[in-house]
């Protein structure tokens, strides 16, 4: 398969969301929430964006992560050696984000949703530095974070990733593989993967194996169904 990042409809909406966040007016909060079911490409899209944006930071939270642990990883990602005291870690993060403003992505934010101290620490960091923060979570992340009204009010952008539709799947097959797929094959992939980009990519890998084994130039739904 071709190593290429496909700009599906959800990716295009993500790009528009980032543009709005970066171009927000004075007084507009700089926080965004991106959420959706697993397997839709949220993390992959954020990692792709960070690779294109000089200075953007991607931080994956962990289930056991405390506020201190989070600050240590954030400070390290911002390019500074983490201090020992929590108060100094917070000051380091503020100094770095104020001296060099940049977008920070916090992935798997669901892990933090039940820790008010961590959530409020992130809100404090945003309020002090005005740095753009992007929270990435699962399909009910919006409901989990709504309990923190002072935080949720700061989400100037909220984007829900959606499953790939047939046009998206067709675009992925055209850009990620040199194989030809019949219309019924596109329908089959869309239905059987439920539009999950992760499953679509797995399906394309399988289709390439089938094509090599049978010396096929075009894949049909029958080929994918094993007929």
C-alpha positions in Angstrom: 0.0 0.0 0.0 1.0 3.6 -0.6 2.2 5.4 2.5 0.0 8.4 2.2 -2.3 10.3 4.5 -5.8 10.6 2.9 -7.8 13.8 3.6 -11.2 12.3 4.2 -14.2 14.5 5.1 -13.5 14.3 8.8 -9.9 15.2 8.2 -11.0 18.3 6.1 -13.2 19.3 9.0 -10.3 18.8 11.4 -8.1 21.1 9.2 -10.9 23.8 9.3 -11.2 23.4 13.0 -7.4 24.0 13.5 -7.6 27.0 11.2 -10.4 28.5 13.2 -8.6 27.8 16.4 -5.4 29.5 15.2 -7.3 32.4 13.7 -9.6 33.1 16.6 -10.2 36.7 17.6 -9.2 38.5 20.8 -11.2 37.2 23.8 -12.2 33.9 22.1 -11.0 30.9 24.1 -8.4 28.7 22.5 -9.6 25.3 23.4 -11.1 22.6 21.1 -12.7 19.2 21.6 -12.4 16.5 19.0 -14.2 13.2 19.8 -15.7 10.1 18.2 -15.7 6.4 18.3 -12.5 4.4 18.3 -11.0 3.6 14.9 -12.0 6.8 13.1 -8.5 8.2 12.8 -8.6 11.0 15.4 -5.2 10.2 16.8 -3.7 9.5 13.4 -5.0 12.9 12.1 -3.6 14.8 15.1 -0.2 13.1 14.7 -0.2 14.0 11.0 -1.1 17.6 11.8 1.7 17.8 14.4 4.2 16.5 11.8 3.2 19.4 9.5 3.1 22.1 12.1 6.5 23.3 13.4 6.3 23.3 17.2 2.9 21.7 17.8 3.0 19.2 20.6 1.2 15.8 20.9 0.7 14.3 24.4 -1.0 11.0 24.9 -2.5 10.8 28.4 -2.5 7.5 30.4 -5.0 5.9 32.7 -2.9 6.2 35.8 -1.7 9.8 35.0 -1.6 12.3 37.8 -1.4 16.0 37.5 2.3 16.0 38.3 3.0 13.2 35.7 1.1 15.1 33.1 3.1 18.3 33.8 6.4 16.4 33.6 5.5 15.0 30.2 4.2 18.3 29.0 7.4 20.2 30.1 9.6 17.5 28.4 7.6 17.7 25.2 8.0 21.5 25.3 11.7 21.0 25.2 12.8 21.6 28.8 14.1 19.3 31.6 11.3 18.8 34.1 11.8 20.3 37.5 11.2 18.4 40.7 8.6 20.5 42.5 5.0 20.5 41.0 4.9 24.3 41.4 8.1 24.6 39.3 6.7 22.2 36.7 3.6 24.4 36.3 5.8 27.5 36.0 8.0 25.8 33.4 5.0 24.9 31.3 3.6 28.4 31.5 7.0 30.0 30.6 7.4 27.8 27.6 3.9 28.3 26.3 4.1 32.1 26.8 7.5 32.5 25.2 6.7 30.3 22.3 2.9 29.8 21.8 2.0 26.5 20.1 -0.9 24.1 19.9 -0.9 21.2 22.4 -2.9 18.1 21.7 -4.0 16.0 24.7 -5.1 12.6 23.4 -7.1 10.0 25.3 -8.5 12.8 27.4 -11.2 10.4 28.7 -8.6 9.2 31.2 -8.5 12.6 32.8 -12.2 13.3 32.8 -12.8 12.0 36.3 -9.9 14.0 37.9 -11.1 17.5 38.6 -7.7 18.7 39.7 -6.0 17.7 36.5 -8.8 19.1 34.3 -8.7 22.4 36.3 -4.9 22.5 36.0 -5.2 22.3 32.2 -7.8 25.1 32.3 -5.4 27.2 34.4 -2.6 26.6 31.9 -4.7 27.7 29.0 -6.1 30.8 30.8 -2.6 32.0 31.8 -0.8 31.3 28.6 -3.7 31.6 26.0 -2.0 28.7 24.2 -4.4 26.6 22.0 -5.3 23.3 23.7 -7.0 20.5 21.8 -8.6 17.6 23.7 -9.1 14.3 21.9 -11.5 11.7 23.3 -13.9 8.9 22.7 -17.5 9.1 21.5 -18.8 10.3 24.9 -16.0 12.6 25.8 -18.2 15.6 25.3 -20.7 14.4 27.9 -17.9 13.5 30.4 -16.4 17.0 30.1 -19.6 18.9 30.3 -19.6 18.3 34.1 -16.8 20.9 34.1 -18.8 23.9 33.0 -15.9 26.4 33.3 -13.8 24.2 31.1 -16.5 23.3 28.5 -17.3 26.9 28.0 -13.8 27.4 26.7 -14.3 25.0 23.8 -14.6 27.5 21.0 -14.4 24.5 18.5 -16.1 21.1 19.0 -15.7 18.5 16.2 -17.2 15.0 16.2 -15.4 12.5 13.9 -17.8 10.5 11.7 -17.4 7.1 10.0 -16.2 7.2 6.4 -18.9 7.2 3.8 -18.7 5.6 0.4 -17.0 8.6 -1.2 -14.4 8.6 1.6 -13.8 4.8 1.1 -13.4 5.3 -2.6 -10.9 8.1 -2.1 -8.9 5.9 0.4 -8.8 3.0 -2.1 -7.7 5.3 -4.9 -4.9 7.0 -2.9 -3.6 4.2 -0.7 -3.4 1.4 -3.2 -2.8 0.9 -7.0 -5.5 -1.7 -7.1 -8.8 -1.1 -8.8 -12.0 -1.6 -6.8 -15.4 -2.2 -8.4 -18.4 -0.2 -7.2 -19.8 -3.2 -5.3 -16.4 -3.7 -3.7 -16.5 -0.1 -2.4 -20.0 -0.8 -1.0 -18.8 -4.0 0.6 -15.9 -2.3 2.3 -18.0 0.6 3.5 -20.6 -1.7 5.0 -18.3 -4.3 6.5 -15.9 -1.8 8.1 -18.7 0.5 9.3 -16.6 3.3 8.0 -13.8 2.8 10.5 -10.6 4.0 8.8 -8.5 1.5 10.8 -10.6 -1.4 9.5 -10.6 0.0 5.9 -6.8 0.0 5.9 -6.8 -3.6 7.2 -9.3 -4.5 4.4 -7.1 -2.9 1.8 -4.1 -4.9 3.0 -6.2 -8.1 2.7 -7.4 -7.1 -0.8 -3.8 -6.7 -2.0 -2.9 -10.2 -0.7 -6.0 -11.6 -2.6 -5.0 -9.7 -5.8 -1.4 -11.1 -5.6 -2.6 -14.6 -5.0 -5.1 -14.6 -7.8 -3.2 -12.2 -10.2 -6.2 -9.8 -10.2 -6.2 -6.3 -11.5 -9.6 -5.4 -10.0 -11.2 -6.4 -6.8 -14.9 -7.1 -6.5 -17.2 -7.7 -3.5 -17.1 -11.4 -4.4 -13.3 -11.4 -4.0 -13.5 -9.7 -0.6 -16.3 -12.1 0.5 -14.1 -15.1 -0.4 -16.4 -16.3 -3.2 
